[in-house]
Structures are given as C-alpha cells and as structure tokens.
Amino acid sequence: MDQVGAALVAWHWRLVSRSVVTRPHLHLAGQIALLQLGRGLEPLPLVEMHLPSDVVRVTDGVWFIIHAFGVAPRHAGWERILGRQS
C-alpha cells in the first residue's frame, strides 16, 4: 500500500467474475503513467490491464514486498520462515 492506502500491486484470481478474466493475473498501481509506445501508436494503459500471472503463494508475495519495497520484516528469521533465501 502507498501512503494513502492504495495498492501498489495486486494479484487476483477470480473464479467467478463479471470480467472475462478468470485466470490468475496482476494489477499495477493507479499511479503508473501510460506507457508511450511511440510511432503514432496509442499509449498503453498498464493500470487497466490484467497482466497474466500464475498462482502466487502468500509467502512469495510477502518476500516480494520485503525485497521490492524495502518493507522491514517483523522477524529476524523471516527468510527461513518463508522458506526462501535471497
């Protein structure tokens, strides 16, 4: 979450949904600017896309936010607890 509580990344897997996307996927934060493709092509709105992913374990998500965003782990042996090493 950012400073105002908005998600920076979100993994979704909705087996039942109004969307046609029912496979595991990733959403990026709303603050991400349009991706400029150049050469007269329309900009790509990454924030509106369902980026394909596989099933993501909670432990992998925790590892990701600690490494990617510098979140301080609450336990000195966090890598062992998550079953991962850097």
KOLDREN-213068 format. One line per field, with one value per residue (C-alpha): residue number from 0; residue in three letters; x negated, y, z negated. Coordinates in nm, 4 decimals. Layout:
pos c(NUM;...)
code c(ALA;...)
x c(X;...)
y c(Y;...)
z c(Z;...)
This chain:
pos c(0;1;2;3;4;5;6;7;8;9;10;11;12;13;14;15;16;17;18;19;20;21;22;23;24;25;26;27;28;29;30;31;32;33;34;35;36;37;38;39;40;41;42;43;44;45;46;47;48;49;50;51;52;53;54;55;56;57;58;59;60;61;62;63;64;65;66;67;68;69;70;71;72;73;74;75;76;77;78;79;80;81;82;83;84;85)
code c(MET;ASP;GLN;VAL;GLY;ALA;ALA;LEU;VAL;ALA;TRP;HIS;TRP;ARG;LEU;VAL;SER;ARG;SER;VAL;VAL;THR;ARG;PRO;HIS;LEU;HIS;LEU;ALA;GLY;GLN;ILE;ALA;LEU;LEU;GLN;LEU;GLY;ARG;GLY;LEU;GLU;PRO;LEU;PRO;LEU;VAL;GLU;MET;HIS;LEU;PRO;SER;ASP;VAL;VAL;ARG;VAL;THR;ASP;GLY;VAL;TRP;PHE;ILE;ILE;HIS;ALA;PHE;GLY;VAL;ALA;PRO;ARG;HIS;ALA;GLY;TRP;GLU;ARG;ILE;LEU;GLY;ARG;GLN;SER)
x c(0.0000;-0.1110;-0.0831;0.2893;0.3686;0.3904;0.2485;-0.0815;-0.0415;0.2440;0.2659;0.6181;0.7736;1.1471;1.3086;1.6427;1.6342;1.8192;1.4919;1.3916;1.0629;1.0941;0.7293;0.4670;0.3485;0.1702;0.2816;0.0363;0.0824;0.3031;0.0120;-0.1659;-0.1647;-0.0515;-0.3198;-0.4148;-0.4706;-0.5688;-0.5364;-0.1758;-0.0551;0.1951;0.0436;0.0924;0.2839;0.0972;0.3092;0.6222;0.4703;0.4989;0.1359;0.1201;-0.0453;-0.0492;0.0922;-0.1159;-0.1677;-0.1254;-0.4854;-0.6071;-0.4003;-0.5499;-0.9026;-0.8306;-0.7113;-1.0084;-1.2567;-1.0847;-0.9548;-1.2023;-0.9373;-1.1030;-1.0443;-0.8990;-1.1158;-1.4920;-1.4461;-1.1871;-1.3622;-1.3760;-1.0112;-0.9082;-1.1203;-1.3299;-1.6766;-1.7734)
y c(0.0000;0.3514;0.6409;0.6849;0.3122;0.2365;-0.0936;-0.0779;-0.4270;-0.6736;-1.0359;-1.1520;-1.4850;-1.4663;-1.7929;-1.6164;-1.2626;-1.0107;-0.9796;-1.2258;-1.2684;-1.5609;-1.6752;-1.5533;-1.2038;-0.8960;-0.5340;-0.2442;0.0743;0.3521;0.5970;0.4298;0.6556;0.5479;0.3524;0.5557;0.3207;0.5927;0.5979;0.7138;0.4245;0.4804;0.4842;0.1620;0.1955;-0.0639;0.0186;-0.1037;-0.4314;-0.7807;-0.8950;-1.2774;-1.4458;-1.7857;-1.8629;-1.6639;-1.8073;-1.5708;-1.6402;-1.5284;-1.2094;-1.1321;-1.1957;-0.9643;-0.6690;-0.7018;-0.7006;-0.4725;-0.2080;-0.2345;-0.3268;-0.4139;-0.7781;-0.8348;-1.1387;-1.1818;-1.5303;-1.4208;-1.5825;-1.9181;-1.8844;-1.8100;-2.0987;-1.8753;-1.7344;-1.4169)
z c(0.0000;0.0661;-0.1831;-0.1172;-0.1345;0.2372;0.3594;0.5472;0.6918;0.6580;0.7583;0.8398;0.9186;0.9506;1.0438;1.0808;1.2129;1.4264;1.6162;1.8852;1.6956;1.4552;1.4629;1.2126;1.3040;1.1726;1.1497;1.1216;0.9185;1.0462;1.0277;1.3196;1.6230;1.9664;2.1486;2.4560;2.7499;2.9965;3.3770;3.3740;3.1575;2.8789;2.5282;2.3344;2.0041;1.7942;1.4897;1.6698;1.7853;1.6391;1.6683;1.6749;1.3804;1.2223;0.8807;0.6297;0.2826;-0.0107;-0.1145;0.2303;0.2024;-0.1394;-0.0081;0.2875;0.0782;-0.1583;0.1306;0.3830;0.1439;-0.1420;-0.3994;-0.7295;-0.8249;-1.1725;-1.2470;-1.2128;-1.0646;-0.8083;-0.5100;-0.6872;-0.7916;-0.4335;-0.3119;-0.0867;-0.0757;0.1160)
